[in-house]
Amino acid sequence: MYGSPSWQRLAPLLILLALGAALPPLLPQYFLYLGNVLMMYAVLALGLDLLRGGAGQFAFAHIAFFGVGAYATVVLQTRLGLPFAAAMPLAAILAGLIGMLIAIPATRLRAVYLALATFAFAEGAQWVFNAWDRVTGGADGLRIPAPRLFGYALGTDPRAFPVMAVVLTLVIAGTLYLTASKFGRSLCAIRDSEHAAAASGIDVRKTKIIVFAISAAYAGIAGGMFTMFQSFVNPETFGFAQIVLVLSMIVVGGLGTLPGTLVGVVLLGLLPEVMRTAMRSLLVWQELVYGVILILAMMYMPRGLW
């Protein structure tokens, strides 16, 4: 039935909620920090996978919407005095609206032309983050105030961890319902063949605009999650290296598969930390080893681990 994933696919989400509540008193703060980072990247990667793996659109603007979500969440709280419970959803909606506006002209392009156009937008957003001193703090960045969610103080890794788990659970559940819906099947049809999808009665351009907006809103949510456990944000956080990392996560894990995306997030999210520990005396070679692993994955696992 459209829009109804099986209970077997939804049941593991209860485990995620239970872990979110049980782990903070048991784990060292550093492990909780890693968990928060992975959960943030999971939301970011799921949004990009909807666009790339679901609809087959090769776009590079995702990291810009991540920045919009983070900066807007902070600015709405510090400048307009909105509570975090209102600022984060509004920031995600703003990212989604900007994504929709970008998608209106961008969806007329395909393949490398779409990638170049969205890359230009990402670079433009990076320039805005650096130059708009009065709002973003420019290159110096912004101090993130410790948010409060209905009286519950966030701002530290142990306090943010259960809330991050709840947000990730809601995003995964929403993704399961979305991909099982008629809209999700339309995305798969467009990914496989736009001409066949159009012949089947699917409004290809409208569907692509909507998925661009949804993907951007996911990135905006991830930006709001960033402010839950970080105390500072600057433009370097939203550089091109981040979109390459997130794209690598979904490709290595398996494009178009939700479990594969989560596997890719865990592996590539933890890989830099493992390498930093295991290769402390060879720090200069870490990026080389990381690149070799990605190349081998592309050569021998083109469809991803999952």
KETOR-141222 format. One record per residue: z, x, y of N, C-alpha, C in turn; residue in three letters. Coordinates in steps of 0.05 Angstrom, whole numbers, padded with zeros to 5 digits, always signed. Layout:
<recs>
ZXYZXYZXYala/...
</recs>
This chain:
<recs>
+00000+00017-00024+00000+00000+00000+00000+00018+00025met/-00016+00010+00045-00018+00025+00069+00009+00028+00082tyr/+00016+00052+00092+00040+00056+00108+00066+00056+00092gly/+00065+00058+00066+00089+00057+00050+00090+00079+00029ser/+00101+00103+00037+00104+00124+00017+00125+00116-00004pro/+00122+00126-00028+00140+00119-00049+00168+00129-00044ser/+00188+00117-00057+00216+00125-00052+00221+00153-00063trp/+00205+00161-00083+00208+00189-00093+00202+00210-00072gln/+00183+00203-00054+00177+00222-00032+00197+00221-00010arg/+00211+00198-00007+00231+00196+00015+00258+00205+00006leu/+00264+00204-00020+00291+00211-00029+00300+00239-00022ala/+00283+00259-00023+00292+00286-00016+00303+00289+00012pro/+00295+00270+00029+00304+00271+00057+00334+00267+00059leu/+00345+00252+00040+00374+00248+00039+00388+00275+00034leu/+00376+00292+00018+00387+00318+00012+00387+00335+00038ile/+00366+00333+00053+00364+00348+00079+00386+00339+00098leu/+00391+00312+00099+00413+00302+00116+00440+00312+00107leu/+00444+00312+00080+00470+00321+00069+00474+00350+00075ala/+00453+00367+00072+00456+00395+00078+00461+00400+00107leu/+00449+00384+00124+00453+00387+00153+00482+00382+00160gly/+00495+00363+00146+00523+00357+00152+00543+00377+00138ala/+00535+00387+00115+00554+00403+00099+00553+00433+00104ala/+00530+00444+00113+00528+00473+00114+00541+00486+00139leu/+00542+00473+00162+00553+00488+00185+00581+00500+00181pro/+00600+00487+00167+00626+00500+00163+00625+00522+00142pro/+00604+00523+00126+00603+00541+00103+00588+00567+00108leu/+00568+00566+00126+00550+00589+00129+00557+00605+00154leu/+00551+00631+00154+00554+00647+00178+00535+00637+00200pro/+00542+00643+00225+00526+00633+00247+00497+00643+00247gln/+00493+00668+00237+00466+00678+00236+00449+00662+00217tyr/+00459+00654+00195+00443+00637+00176+00437+00610+00188phe/+00457+00599+00203+00452+00573+00216+00431+00576+00238leu/+00431+00599+00251+00410+00604+00271+00382+00604+00258tyr/+00380+00618+00235+00355+00619+00221+00346+00591+00212leu/+00366+00575+00203+00360+00548+00195+00349+00531+00218gly/+00361+00535+00242+00352+00520+00265+00323+00528+00273asn/+00318+00554+00271+00291+00564+00277+00271+00552+00258val/+00278+00552+00232+00259+00542+00212+00254+00512+00216leu/+00275+00497+00222+00271+00468+00227+00254+00463+00251met/+00257+00479+00272+00240+00476+00296+00211+00482+00289met/+00207+00504+00274+00180+00511+00266+00168+00491+00248tyr/+00184+00478+00231+00174+00458+00213+00162+00434+00228ala/+00175+00425+00249+00164+00403+00265+00139+00412+00279val/+00139+00437+00290+00116+00447+00304+00092+00450+00285leu/+00097+00460+00260+00076+00463+00241+00066+00437+00230ala/+00083+00417+00227+00074+00391+00217+00055+00378+00237leu/+00061+00382+00263+00043+00371+00283+00016+00384+00283gly/+00016+00410+00280-00010+00425+00279-00025+00418+00253leu/-00011+00414+00231-00024+00407+00206-00037+00379+00207asp/-00025+00361+00222-00038+00335+00225-00065+00338+00238leu/-00067+00356+00257-00092+00360+00272-00111+00377+00256leu/-00102+00400+00245-00120+00418+00231-00124+00410+00202arg/-00102+00406+00187-00104+00399+00159-00112+00370+00154gly/-00102+00352+00172-00107+00324+00169-00134+00315+00179gly/-00141+00323+00203-00166+00314+00215-00187+00336+00217ala/-00180+00361+00209-00200+00382+00209-00208+00392+00236gly/-00191+00388+00256-00197+00397+00283-00184+00424+00289gln/-00200+00444+00296-00190+00471+00300-00184+00475+00329phe/-00158+00472+00336-00150+00473+00364-00127+00493+00368ala/-00126+00505+00392-00106+00526+00398-00087+00517+00420phe/-00087+00492+00428-00070+00483+00450-00042+00476+00442ala/-00036+00477+00416-00011+00467+00406+00013+00480+00418his/+00012+00506+00422+00035+00521+00432+00040+00514+00462ile/+00019+00506+00476+00023+00497+00504+00039+00472+00505ala/+00035+00453+00487+00051+00429+00486+00079+00434+00478phe/+00083+00454+00461+00110+00464+00454+00125+00472+00479phe/+00111+00487+00496+00123+00496+00522+00128+00473+00540gly/+00110+00453+00541+00114+00430+00558+00139+00415+00549val/+00143+00412+00523+00167+00398+00513+00192+00412+00520gly/+00192+00439+00518+00217+00454+00524+00223+00453+00554ala/+00203+00460+00570+00208+00460+00599+00215+00433+00610tyr/+00200+00412+00601+00205+00385+00611+00233+00376+00603ala/+00242+00382+00579+00269+00374+00570+00290+00386+00589thr/+00287+00412+00596+00306+00426+00613+00304+00414+00641val/+00280+00412+00652+00277+00403+00680+00287+00374+00684val/+00281+00357+00665+00290+00329+00668+00321+00327+00669leu/+00334+00346+00655+00363+00346+00656+00374+00359+00681gln/+00363+00382+00689+00374+00397+00711+00365+00386+00739thr/+00341+00376+00741+00330+00367+00767+00334+00337+00771arg/+00331+00321+00750+00333+00292+00753+00359+00281+00742leu/+00375+00298+00729+00401+00289+00719+00400+00270+00696gly/+00378+00270+00681+00376+00252+00658+00393+00264+00635leu/+00404+00246+00618+00418+00257+00594+00398+00267+00574pro/+00408+00285+00557+00390+00297+00537+00377+00276+00519phe/+00392+00255+00513+00381+00234+00495+00356+00220+00507ala/+00354+00221+00534+00330+00210+00547+00310+00232+00553ala/+00320+00256+00560+00302+00277+00569+00284+00286+00546ala/+00295+00290+00522+00278+00300+00500+00256+00280+00492met/+00261+00255+00488+00239+00236+00482+00218+00235+00504pro/+00228+00235+00529+00209+00234+00552+00191+00259+00552leu/+00203+00282+00546+00187+00306+00545+00166+00305+00523ala/+00174+00294+00500+00154+00291+00478+00132+00272+00486ala/+00139+00250+00500+00118+00231+00509+00100+00244+00529ile/+00111+00260+00547+00095+00274+00567+00076+00293+00553leu/+00085+00308+00534+00068+00326+00519+00045+00311+00505ala/+00052+00288+00494+00032+00271+00480+00011+00260+00500gly/+00020+00252+00524+00001+00242+00544-00018+00264+00553leu/-00007+00288+00558-00024+00311+00566-00043+00317+00543ile/-00033+00316+00518-00051+00321+00495-00074+00301+00494gly/-00068+00276+00501-00089+00255+00501-00109+00260+00523met/-00100+00268+00546-00118+00274+00568-00136+00298+00562leu/-00125+00318+00549-00141+00341+00541-00161+00334+00519ile/-00152+00315+00502-00169+00308+00479-00194+00292+00488ala/-00192+00277+00510-00215+00260+00518-00240+00277+00522ile/-00239+00299+00537-00263+00316+00538-00266+00335+00514pro/-00244+00344+00503-00245+00364+00482-00257+00353+00456ala/-00253+00328+00451-00263+00316+00426-00293+00313+00425thr/-00306+00319+00447-00336+00319+00447-00346+00346+00436arg/-00328+00365+00432-00335+00391+00422-00327+00394+00393leu/-00339+00413+00379-00333+00418+00351-00330+00448+00346arg/-00316+00453+00323-00315+00480+00312-00306+00500+00333ala/-00321+00522+00336-00312+00544+00353-00310+00535+00382val/-00327+00516+00391-00327+00507+00418-00301+00492+00425tyr/-00292+00476+00406-00266+00463+00409-00243+00483+00410leu/-00245+00503+00392-00224+00524+00392-00223+00539+00419ala/-00246+00546+00430-00247+00560+00455-00237+00543+00478leu/-00244+00517+00478-00235+00500+00500-00205+00496+00499ala/-00194+00492+00476-00165+00488+00474-00150+00515+00479thr/-00162+00537+00471-00150+00563+00477-00149+00567+00507phe/-00170+00559+00522-00170+00561+00551-00148+00544+00563ala/-00143+00521+00552-00121+00504+00562-00094+00518+00556phe/-00091+00529+00533-00066+00543+00526-00061+00566+00545ala/-00082+00581+00552-00079+00603+00571-00073+00593+00599glu/-00085+00571+00606-00079+00558+00632-00050+00549+00634gly/-00040+00537+00612-00012+00529+00612+00007+00553+00614ala/+00000+00575+00600+00015+00599+00602+00017+00609+00631gln/-00006+00607+00645-00007+00616+00673+00011+00597+00690trp/+00011+00571+00685+00028+00553+00700+00057+00559+00695val/+00065+00564+00670+00092+00571+00664+00101+00596+00679phe/+00083+00615+00682+00090+00640+00696+00090+00637+00727asn/+00072+00620+00737+00068+00619+00766+00084+00597+00780ala/+00092+00576+00766+00105+00553+00780+00135+00559+00781trp/+00142+00578+00799+00170+00587+00801+00190+00565+00806asp/+00182+00547+00824+00202+00526+00833+00210+00508+00810arg/+00193+00505+00790+00199+00487+00767+00207+00502+00742val/+00191+00522+00735+00195+00536+00709+00211+00562+00712thr/+00216+00570+00737+00230+00596+00740+00211+00620+00738gly/+00185+00615+00734+00166+00637+00732+00171+00655+00708gly/+00165+00680+00712+00169+00700+00691+00198+00705+00684ala/+00216+00698+00704+00244+00702+00699+00256+00680+00680asp/+00242+00658+00677+00250+00637+00659+00272+00619+00670gly/+00283+00602+00653+00303+00583+00661+00327+00585+00642leu/+00351+00582+00654+00375+00580+00637+00377+00551+00627arg/+00381+00548+00601+00383+00522+00589+00412+00513+00589ile/+00419+00491+00602+00446+00481+00600+00452+00470+00573pro/+00477+00473+00564+00485+00463+00538+00482+00432+00538ala/+00464+00421+00522+00460+00392+00523+00482+00377+00508pro/+00485+00352+00516+00505+00334+00503+00490+00309+00493arg/+00494+00302+00469+00481+00279+00457+00502+00258+00451leu/+00504+00238+00468+00523+00216+00465+00552+00228+00463phe/+00558+00248+00480+00584+00260+00480+00587+00283+00461gly/+00568+00287+00443+00570+00309+00424+00556+00334+00436tyr/+00571+00355+00440+00561+00379+00453+00544+00396+00434ala/+00520+00403+00443+00502+00421+00428+00503+00448+00441leu/+00483+00464+00438+00481+00490+00452+00489+00514+00434gly/+00502+00509+00412+00508+00531+00393+00496+00524+00366thr/+00491+00545+00350+00478+00540+00324+00493+00521+00306asp/+00520+00524+00303+00534+00505+00285+00534+00477+00295pro/+00535+00473+00322+00536+00446+00333+00508+00433+00332arg/+00487+00450+00335+00460+00439+00336+00449+00434+00308ala/+00458+00448+00288+00447+00447+00261+00445+00418+00250phe/+00466+00402+00249+00463+00375+00238+00444+00358+00254pro/+00443+00361+00280+00425+00344+00296+00396+00353+00291val/+00392+00379+00288+00365+00389+00282+00356+00377+00255met/+00374+00376+00235+00368+00365+00209+00360+00336+00211ala/+00374+00320+00228+00367+00292+00232+00340+00289+00244val/+00334+00305+00265+00307+00304+00278+00285+00311+00258val/+00289+00333+00243+00269+00340+00223+00265+00319+00202leu/+00287+00306+00193+00285+00284+00174+00268+00261+00185thr/+00273+00254+00210+00258+00232+00222+00228+00239+00224leu/+00223+00264+00232+00195+00273+00235+00181+00273+00208val/+00194+00283+00187+00182+00283+00161+00177+00255+00151ile/+00196+00237+00155+00193+00209+00146+00170+00197+00161ala/+00168+00201+00188+00146+00191+00203+00119+00201+00194gly/+00118+00227+00186+00094+00239+00177+00085+00227+00150thr/+00105+00222+00132+00098+00209+00107+00086+00182+00111leu/+00098+00166+00128+00087+00139+00134+00060+00141+00147tyr/+00057+00160+00165+00031+00163+00179+00009+00171+00160leu/+00014+00190+00143-00007+00199+00125-00014+00179+00103thr/+00006+00161+00097+00000+00140+00077-00013+00116+00089ala/-00015+00115+00116-00026+00091+00129-00056+00092+00130ser/-00067+00070+00140-00097+00069+00143-00106+00091+00162lys/-00090+00096+00183-00097+00117+00202-00098+00144+00189phe/-00078+00150+00172-00078+00175+00158-00102+00178+00140gly/-00111+00157+00127-00135+00159+00110-00160+00162+00127arg/-00159+00151+00151-00182+00155+00169-00184+00185+00177ser/-00161+00198+00181-00161+00226+00188-00173+00242+00165leu/-00166+00236+00140-00178+00250+00117-00208+00246+00116cys/-00217+00222+00122-00245+00216+00122-00260+00233+00143ala/-00248+00235+00167-00260+00251+00188-00260+00280+00181ile/-00239+00290+00168-00238+00318+00160-00260+00324+00140arg/-00265+00306+00121-00285+00311+00100-00313+00308+00111asp/-00318+00288+00128-00345+00284+00139-00344+00264+00162ser/-00349+00273+00186-00348+00255+00209-00370+00234+00207glu/-00394+00242+00197-00416+00223+00195-00410+00201+00174his/-00398+00209+00152-00391+00189+00132-00368+00171+00142ala/-00350+00182+00157-00328+00166+00168-00339+00146+00188ala/-00357+00154+00205-00369+00136+00225-00385+00114+00211ala/-00399+00122+00189-00414+00102+00174-00397+00082+00160ala/-00371+00089+00155-00352+00071+00142-00338+00053+00162ser/-00345+00056+00188-00333+00038+00208-00310+00050+00223gly/-00304+00076+00219-00282+00089+00233-00292+00098+00261ile/-00276+00092+00281-00282+00102+00308-00273+00131+00309asp/-00291+00149+00304-00284+00178+00301-00271+00189+00326val/-00284+00184+00349-00273+00197+00374-00246+00185+00381arg/-00242+00160+00379-00216+00148+00385-00195+00158+00366lys/-00201+00161+00341-00182+00171+00321-00174+00199+00328thr/-00194+00216+00335-00188+00244+00342-00170+00246+00367lys/-00175+00229+00387-00159+00229+00411-00130+00221+00404ile/-00126+00201+00387-00099+00193+00379-00085+00215+00364ile/-00098+00228+00346-00084+00249+00330-00078+00273+00348val/-00095+00279+00368-00089+00300+00387-00063+00293+00401phe/-00060+00268+00410-00036+00259+00424-00011+00261+00406ala/-00014+00252+00381+00009+00252+00363+00017+00281+00357ile/-00003+00298+00353+00003+00327+00347+00017+00339+00371ser/+00008+00333+00395+00021+00344+00419+00049+00334+00422ala/+00054+00308+00415+00081+00297+00416+00099+00311+00396ala/+00089+00318+00373+00105+00334+00353+00113+00360+00366tyr/+00094+00374+00379+00100+00399+00392+00121+00395+00414ala/+00119+00372+00429+00139+00367+00449+00167+00363+00437gly/+00168+00350+00414+00194+00347+00400+00205+00374+00392ile/+00188+00391+00382+00197+00418+00375+00207+00433+00400ala/+00194+00429+00423+00204+00441+00447+00231+00431+00455gly/+00236+00405+00451+00263+00395+00456+00283+00406+00436gly/+00275+00410+00411+00293+00422+00391+00300+00451+00399met/+00281+00465+00411+00286+00492+00420+00310+00493+00439phe/+00312+00473+00457+00333+00474+00477+00360+00466+00465thr/+00361+00457+00440+00387+00449+00428+00404+00473+00421met/+00391+00496+00414+00407+00518+00404+00401+00544+00419phe/+00382+00543+00438+00377+00567+00455+00389+00564+00482gln/+00394+00586+00496+00406+00585+00522+00387+00593+00544ser/+00363+00602+00537+00344+00612+00556+00316+00607+00547phe/+00298+00601+00566+00270+00597+00559+00253+00611+00580val/+00232+00626+00571+00214+00639+00589+00186+00637+00578asn/+00165+00642+00594+00137+00638+00584+00129+00655+00560pro/+00142+00677+00555+00135+00694+00533+00139+00680+00506glu/+00157+00660+00506+00163+00645+00482+00138+00629+00473thr/+00120+00623+00491+00097+00606+00485+00071+00621+00487phe/+00071+00646+00479+00047+00663+00479+00029+00657+00456gly/+00006+00671+00456-00014+00666+00435-00004+00674+00407phe/+00014+00694+00406+00024+00702+00380+00038+00679+00365ala/+00050+00661+00380+00064+00638+00368+00045+00619+00354gln/+00022+00614+00367+00003+00595+00354-00009+00608+00329ile/-00013+00634+00330-00023+00648+00306-00003+00646+00283val/+00023+00649+00290+00044+00647+00270+00044+00619+00258leu/+00044+00599+00274+00045+00571+00264+00020+00564+00248val/-00003+00574+00258-00028+00569+00243-00027+00583+00216leu/-00015+00607+00215-00012+00621+00190+00006+00606+00171ser/+00027+00594+00181+00045+00579+00165+00031+00557+00149met/+00014+00541+00164+00002+00519+00150-00021+00528+00132ile/-00034+00550+00139-00056+00560+00122-00045+00572+00096val/-00024+00589+00099-00012+00601+00075+00001+00580+00057val/+00014+00561+00069+00027+00540+00053+00008+00522+00040gly/-00013+00514+00054-00033+00495+00044-00040+00474+00064gly/-00064+00476+00075-00073+00456+00096-00073+00428+00085leu/-00063+00410+00101-00064+00381+00094-00044+00373+00074gly/-00024+00390+00068-00003+00382+00049+00024+00386+00063thr/+00040+00365+00063+00066+00366+00076+00085+00386+00062leu/+00087+00386+00035+00104+00406+00022+00094+00434+00027pro/+00067+00438+00027+00056+00464+00032+00063+00474+00059gly/+00062+00457+00079+00069+00465+00106+00098+00475+00107thr/+00116+00460+00094+00145+00468+00094+00149+00494+00079leu/+00133+00498+00057+00135+00524+00043+00126+00547+00061val/+00103+00543+00075+00093+00563+00092+00112+00570+00115gly/+00126+00549+00125+00146+00554+00147+00169+00571+00137val/+00179+00565+00113+00201+00580+00102+00193+00609+00097val/+00170+00613+00084+00162+00640+00076+00156+00657+00101leu/+00139+00647+00119+00131+00663+00142+00153+00663+00164leu/+00170+00642+00164+00192+00642+00183+00213+00662+00176gly/+00218+00666+00149+00238+00685+00141+00227+00714+00137leu/+00201+00716+00134+00189+00742+00128+00196+00763+00149leu/+00194+00757+00176+00201+00778+00195+00230+00787+00192pro/+00248+00769+00186+00277+00776+00183+00281+00793+00158glu/+00267+00786+00136+00270+00802+00112+00259+00830+00116val/+00236+00831+00129+00224+00857+00134+00240+00874+00153met/+00253+00861+00173+00270+00876+00191+00294+00888+00177arg/+00303+00874+00157+00326+00884+00141+00318+00905+00121thr/+00296+00900+00107+00287+00917+00085+00273+00942+00095ala/+00261+00941+00119+00245+00964+00129+00256+00974+00156met/+00282+00975+00157+00295+00983+00183+00286+01011+00192arg/+00281+01029+00173+00273+01056+00180+00243+01059+00185ser/+00228+01037+00180+00199+01037+00184+00191+01014+00202leu/+00205+01011+00224+00200+00988+00242+00171+00987+00252leu/+00160+01010+00256+00133+01011+00267+00112+00999+00249val/+00118+00998+00222+00099+00988+00203+00102+00958+00197trp/+00122+00945+00209+00127+00917+00202+00103+00899+00208gln/+00091+00902+00231+00068+00885+00238+00045+00890+00220glu/+00041+00915+00212+00019+00922+00194+00023+00908+00167leu/+00047+00910+00156+00053+00897+00130+00049+00867+00132val/+00058+00855+00154+00056+00826+00159+00026+00818+00159tyr/+00009+00834+00173-00019+00828+00174-00032+00831+00146gly/-00024+00851+00131-00036+00855+00104-00029+00831+00086val/-00005+00821+00088+00003+00798+00072-00014+00774+00079ile/-00019+00770+00104-00036+00747+00113-00064+00750+00103leu/-00075+00774+00105-00103+00779+00095-00105+00774+00065ile/-00085+00784+00050-00086+00780+00021-00083+00750+00014leu/-00067+00736+00030-00064+00707+00025-00091+00693+00030ala/-00105+00700+00051-00131+00688+00057-00151+00694+00036met/-00150+00719+00025-00170+00727+00005-00165+00714-00022met/-00140+00712-00031-00134+00704-00058-00121+00677-00061tyr/-00113+00665-00038-00102+00638-00038-00114+00622-00015met/-00140+00618-00014-00153+00605+00009-00144+00576+00012pro/-00134+00563-00009-00125+00535-00006-00095+00534-00003arg/-00082+00557-00001-00053+00557+00004-00037+00558-00021gly/-00011+00564-00018+00007+00566-00041+00010+00539-00055leu/+00014+00518-00040+00019+00492-00052-00005+00482-00068trp/
</recs>
